[in-house]
């Protein structure tokens, strides 16, 4: 069960980070965008290793993606 929660939270964080990455690209902040990109790649790689071993982890992954993007857009619309 812990692996499902960690997958959800990890993908949630990835998608919040992705909205910050896109904002940094939009504002031509090269170092900031590159940093977000490296962070996203690292966490996404760890998540991918998990759901390669257990395909059921795709369910919390998709939910984390949906809710993470929603949260990221709400957070970044204020900044």
CNS distance restraints for C-alpha pairs under 8 A (distance, minus, plus):
assign (resid   1 and name CA) (resid   5 and name CA) 6.60 0.50 0.50
assign (resid   2 and name CA) (resid   6 and name CA) 6.10 0.50 0.50
assign (resid   3 and name CA) (resid   7 and name CA) 6.01 0.50 0.50
assign (resid   3 and name CA) (resid  57 and name CA) 7.86 0.50 0.50
assign (resid   4 and name CA) (resid   8 and name CA) 6.22 0.50 0.50
assign (resid   4 and name CA) (resid  57 and name CA) 6.03 0.50 0.50
assign (resid   4 and name CA) (resid  60 and name CA) 6.08 0.50 0.50
assign (resid   5 and name CA) (resid   9 and name CA) 6.16 0.50 0.50
assign (resid   5 and name CA) (resid  60 and name CA) 7.34 0.50 0.50
assign (resid   6 and name CA) (resid  10 and name CA) 5.89 0.50 0.50
assign (resid   7 and name CA) (resid  11 and name CA) 6.14 0.50 0.50
assign (resid   7 and name CA) (resid  47 and name CA) 6.31 0.50 0.50
assign (resid   7 and name CA) (resid  50 and name CA) 7.92 0.50 0.50
assign (resid   7 and name CA) (resid  57 and name CA) 6.85 0.50 0.50
assign (resid   7 and name CA) (resid  60 and name CA) 6.23 0.50 0.50
assign (resid   7 and name CA) (resid  61 and name CA) 5.84 0.50 0.50
assign (resid   7 and name CA) (resid  64 and name CA) 7.66 0.50 0.50
assign (resid   8 and name CA) (resid  12 and name CA) 6.00 0.50 0.50
assign (resid   8 and name CA) (resid  60 and name CA) 4.75 0.50 0.50
assign (resid   8 and name CA) (resid  61 and name CA) 5.24 0.50 0.50
assign (resid   8 and name CA) (resid  62 and name CA) 7.87 0.50 0.50
assign (resid   8 and name CA) (resid  63 and name CA) 6.68 0.50 0.50
assign (resid   8 and name CA) (resid  64 and name CA) 4.55 0.50 0.50
assign (resid   8 and name CA) (resid  65 and name CA) 7.86 0.50 0.50
assign (resid   9 and name CA) (resid  13 and name CA) 6.14 0.50 0.50
assign (resid   9 and name CA) (resid  64 and name CA) 6.33 0.50 0.50
assign (resid  10 and name CA) (resid  14 and name CA) 6.17 0.50 0.50
assign (resid  10 and name CA) (resid  43 and name CA) 6.93 0.50 0.50
assign (resid  10 and name CA) (resid  44 and name CA) 7.87 0.50 0.50
assign (resid  10 and name CA) (resid  47 and name CA) 7.12 0.50 0.50
assign (resid  10 and name CA) (resid  64 and name CA) 7.50 0.50 0.50
assign (resid  11 and name CA) (resid  15 and name CA) 6.19 0.50 0.50
assign (resid  11 and name CA) (resid  44 and name CA) 7.26 0.50 0.50
assign (resid  11 and name CA) (resid  47 and name CA) 7.48 0.50 0.50
assign (resid  11 and name CA) (resid  61 and name CA) 5.79 0.50 0.50
assign (resid  11 and name CA) (resid  62 and name CA) 7.92 0.50 0.50
assign (resid  11 and name CA) (resid  64 and name CA) 5.01 0.50 0.50
assign (resid  11 and name CA) (resid  65 and name CA) 5.56 0.50 0.50
assign (resid  11 and name CA) (resid  68 and name CA) 7.07 0.50 0.50
assign (resid  12 and name CA) (resid  16 and name CA) 6.37 0.50 0.50
assign (resid  12 and name CA) (resid  64 and name CA) 4.29 0.50 0.50
assign (resid  12 and name CA) (resid  65 and name CA) 5.47 0.50 0.50
assign (resid  12 and name CA) (resid  66 and name CA) 7.75 0.50 0.50
assign (resid  12 and name CA) (resid  67 and name CA) 6.44 0.50 0.50
assign (resid  12 and name CA) (resid  68 and name CA) 3.99 0.50 0.50
assign (resid  12 and name CA) (resid  69 and name CA) 7.32 0.50 0.50
assign (resid  13 and name CA) (resid  17 and name CA) 6.03 0.50 0.50
assign (resid  13 and name CA) (resid  68 and name CA) 6.30 0.50 0.50
assign (resid  14 and name CA) (resid  18 and name CA) 6.02 0.50 0.50
assign (resid  14 and name CA) (resid  40 and name CA) 5.61 0.50 0.50
assign (resid  14 and name CA) (resid  43 and name CA) 6.93 0.50 0.50
assign (resid  14 and name CA) (resid  44 and name CA) 7.00 0.50 0.50
assign (resid  14 and name CA) (resid  65 and name CA) 7.75 0.50 0.50
assign (resid  14 and name CA) (resid  68 and name CA) 7.35 0.50 0.50
assign (resid  15 and name CA) (resid  19 and name CA) 6.44 0.50 0.50
assign (resid  15 and name CA) (resid  64 and name CA) 7.88 0.50 0.50
assign (resid  15 and name CA) (resid  65 and name CA) 5.87 0.50 0.50
assign (resid  15 and name CA) (resid  68 and name CA) 4.88 0.50 0.50
assign (resid  15 and name CA) (resid  69 and name CA) 5.03 0.50 0.50
assign (resid  15 and name CA) (resid  72 and name CA) 6.75 0.50 0.50
assign (resid  16 and name CA) (resid  20 and name CA) 6.72 0.50 0.50
assign (resid  16 and name CA) (resid  68 and name CA) 5.27 0.50 0.50
assign (resid  16 and name CA) (resid  69 and name CA) 5.76 0.50 0.50
assign (resid  16 and name CA) (resid  71 and name CA) 6.55 0.50 0.50
assign (resid  16 and name CA) (resid  72 and name CA) 4.17 0.50 0.50
assign (resid  16 and name CA) (resid  73 and name CA) 7.62 0.50 0.50
assign (resid  17 and name CA) (resid  21 and name CA) 6.12 0.50 0.50
assign (resid  17 and name CA) (resid  36 and name CA) 6.53 0.50 0.50
assign (resid  17 and name CA) (resid  40 and name CA) 6.82 0.50 0.50
assign (resid  17 and name CA) (resid  72 and name CA) 7.31 0.50 0.50
assign (resid  18 and name CA) (resid  22 and name CA) 6.18 0.50 0.50
assign (resid  18 and name CA) (resid  36 and name CA) 7.27 0.50 0.50
assign (resid  18 and name CA) (resid  37 and name CA) 7.73 0.50 0.50
assign (resid  18 and name CA) (resid  40 and name CA) 7.02 0.50 0.50
assign (resid  18 and name CA) (resid  69 and name CA) 7.95 0.50 0.50
assign (resid  18 and name CA) (resid  72 and name CA) 7.88 0.50 0.50
assign (resid  19 and name CA) (resid  23 and name CA) 6.28 0.50 0.50
assign (resid  19 and name CA) (resid  69 and name CA) 7.09 0.50 0.50
assign (resid  19 and name CA) (resid  72 and name CA) 5.61 0.50 0.50
assign (resid  19 and name CA) (resid  73 and name CA) 6.51 0.50 0.50
assign (resid  19 and name CA) (resid  76 and name CA) 7.21 0.50 0.50
assign (resid  20 and name CA) (resid  24 and name CA) 6.16 0.50 0.50
assign (resid  20 and name CA) (resid  33 and name CA) 7.95 0.50 0.50
assign (resid  20 and name CA) (resid  36 and name CA) 7.33 0.50 0.50
assign (resid  20 and name CA) (resid  72 and name CA) 7.52 0.50 0.50
assign (resid  20 and name CA) (resid  76 and name CA) 7.08 0.50 0.50
assign (resid  21 and name CA) (resid  25 and name CA) 6.25 0.50 0.50
assign (resid  21 and name CA) (resid  32 and name CA) 7.57 0.50 0.50
assign (resid  21 and name CA) (resid  33 and name CA) 5.07 0.50 0.50
assign (resid  21 and name CA) (resid  34 and name CA) 7.91 0.50 0.50
assign (resid  21 and name CA) (resid  36 and name CA) 5.35 0.50 0.50
assign (resid  21 and name CA) (resid  37 and name CA) 6.60 0.50 0.50
assign (resid  22 and name CA) (resid  26 and name CA) 6.06 0.50 0.50
assign (resid  22 and name CA) (resid  33 and name CA) 7.40 0.50 0.50
assign (resid  23 and name CA) (resid  27 and name CA) 6.19 0.50 0.50
assign (resid  23 and name CA) (resid  76 and name CA) 7.94 0.50 0.50
assign (resid  24 and name CA) (resid  28 and name CA) 6.15 0.50 0.50
assign (resid  24 and name CA) (resid  29 and name CA) 5.14 0.50 0.50
assign (resid  24 and name CA) (resid  30 and name CA) 7.29 0.50 0.50
assign (resid  24 and name CA) (resid  32 and name CA) 6.22 0.50 0.50
assign (resid  24 and name CA) (resid  33 and name CA) 5.03 0.50 0.50
assign (resid  25 and name CA) (resid  29 and name CA) 5.98 0.50 0.50
assign (resid  25 and name CA) (resid  30 and name CA) 6.83 0.50 0.50
assign (resid  25 and name CA) (resid  33 and name CA) 5.65 0.50 0.50
assign (resid  29 and name CA) (resid  33 and name CA) 6.00 0.50 0.50
assign (resid  30 and name CA) (resid  34 and name CA) 6.00 0.50 0.50
assign (resid  31 and name CA) (resid  35 and name CA) 6.10 0.50 0.50
assign (resid  32 and name CA) (resid  36 and name CA) 6.29 0.50 0.50
assign (resid  33 and name CA) (resid  37 and name CA) 6.13 0.50 0.50
assign (resid  34 and name CA) (resid  38 and name CA) 6.26 0.50 0.50
assign (resid  35 and name CA) (resid  39 and name CA) 6.27 0.50 0.50
assign (resid  36 and name CA) (resid  40 and name CA) 6.09 0.50 0.50
assign (resid  37 and name CA) (resid  41 and name CA) 6.13 0.50 0.50
assign (resid  38 and name CA) (resid  42 and name CA) 6.21 0.50 0.50
assign (resid  39 and name CA) (resid  43 and name CA) 6.32 0.50 0.50
assign (resid  40 and name CA) (resid  44 and name CA) 5.87 0.50 0.50
assign (resid  41 and name CA) (resid  45 and name CA) 5.99 0.50 0.50
assign (resid  42 and name CA) (resid  46 and name CA) 6.52 0.50 0.50
assign (resid  43 and name CA) (resid  47 and name CA) 6.32 0.50 0.50
assign (resid  44 and name CA) (resid  48 and name CA) 6.06 0.50 0.50
assign (resid  45 and name CA) (resid  49 and name CA) 6.34 0.50 0.50
assign (resid  46 and name CA) (resid  50 and name CA) 6.64 0.50 0.50
assign (resid  47 and name CA) (resid  51 and name CA) 6.55 0.50 0.50
assign (resid  48 and name CA) (resid  52 and name CA) 6.04 0.50 0.50
assign (resid  49 and name CA) (resid  53 and name CA) 6.71 0.50 0.50
assign (resid  50 and name CA) (resid  54 and name CA) 6.38 0.50 0.50
assign (resid  50 and name CA) (resid  57 and name CA) 7.29 0.50 0.50
assign (resid  51 and name CA) (resid  55 and name CA) 5.04 0.50 0.50
assign (resid  51 and name CA) (resid  56 and name CA) 7.07 0.50 0.50
assign (resid  51 and name CA) (resid  57 and name CA) 5.14 0.50 0.50
assign (resid  51 and name CA) (resid  58 and name CA) 6.22 0.50 0.50
assign (resid  57 and name CA) (resid  61 and name CA) 6.16 0.50 0.50
assign (resid  58 and name CA) (resid  62 and name CA) 6.03 0.50 0.50
assign (resid  59 and name CA) (resid  63 and name CA) 6.38 0.50 0.50
assign (resid  60 and name CA) (resid  64 and name CA) 5.88 0.50 0.50
assign (resid  61 and name CA) (resid  65 and name CA) 6.14 0.50 0.50
assign (resid  62 and name CA) (resid  66 and name CA) 6.24 0.50 0.50
assign (resid  63 and name CA) (resid  67 and name CA) 6.18 0.50 0.50
assign (resid  64 and name CA) (resid  68 and name CA) 5.55 0.50 0.50
assign (resid  65 and name CA) (resid  69 and name CA) 6.03 0.50 0.50
assign (resid  66 and name CA) (resid  70 and name CA) 6.37 0.50 0.50
assign (resid  67 and name CA) (resid  71 and name CA) 6.09 0.50 0.50
assign (resid  68 and name CA) (resid  72 and name CA) 5.93 0.50 0.50
assign (resid  69 and name CA) (resid  73 and name CA) 6.07 0.50 0.50
assign (resid  70 and name CA) (resid  74 and name CA) 6.34 0.50 0.50
assign (resid  71 and name CA) (resid  75 and name CA) 6.12 0.50 0.50
assign (resid  72 and name CA) (resid  76 and name CA) 6.03 0.50 0.50
assign (resid  73 and name CA) (resid  77 and name CA) 5.93 0.50 0.50
assign (resid  74 and name CA) (resid  78 and name CA) 7.01 0.50 0.50
assign (resid  75 and name CA) (resid  79 and name CA) 7.21 0.50 0.50
